[in-house]
């Protein structure tokens, strides 16, 4: 199925205001091909057209695999996945560079973002049945060797502390320390590199908080899903295609303080939200928490900000 035929099918469906169900696609393919395709060729063309028009296209089966956390496209013939065994190259191939670019632009549009020559990179979120999908794409000439597309699947984490101990992630001593931190309402940081399990551990800790305590969580991505009856999640919103409408973490932290939290949790501290978090802890909100990837950099931020406070921002 040539690029020209794909475009003609696209325009026909748009002109007829029809959906992209298999019947509509098959009829549009036959009409645009002029009856020159066999039944097998029509079926193959319909599959390719669906890949062009719907969802993540040829990457969809990879995103549905529970063992895959990342799908990376670095060239039409280079599609990689990351999972329990690390990076591995798949057999999936795109017809050409234009096909990768079209998929990246369609995913950007689904995320409510713009991706074109004037805005050659994008970072956004896609809803998905398996969790949430973070999409990042860069177009040439910024990406020198062709369009680069990165998809990360964030699946809900449901392990509790007992499950983590059963899997050997923490031992009995660590479990008792974690339980003591929660019992005495100490503020704590969960630190580690990317993929180290910070979100998994924090979710388990929040699930162990007493059900009488109200947890208000502020995040960029909405990763935390602890099993707790009073868990309230606030998720940041990026700017729209016009560059307006952004709701960032510092503002959400201020809003969370008005929601009567017993515990305030920030999903990731990277910038100005550290000031709002310290303000909250300095005014009597005990038992707060946040995960940190870049501990040293944020610690220096904390030191600079905390120096202006009359009392200690953290205990524990």
Buried (B, 14 or more C-beta within 10 A) or exposed (E): BEEEBBEBBBEBBEEEEBEBEEEBBBBBBBEBBEEEBEEEEBBBBBBBBBBBBBBBBBBBEBBEEEEBBBBBBBBBEBBBBBBEEEEEEBEBEBBEBEBBBBBBBBBBBBBBBBBEEEEBBBBBBBEBEBBBBBBBBBBBEEBEEBBBBBBBBBBEBEBBBEEBBEEEBBEEEBBEEBEEBBEEBBBBBBBBEEEEBBBBBBBBBBBBBEEEBBBBBBBBBBBBBBEBEBBBBBBBBBBEBEEEEEBBBBBBBBBBBEEEBBBBBBBBBBEBBBBBBBBBBBEEBBBBBBBBBBBEEBBEBBEEBBEEEEEEBBEE
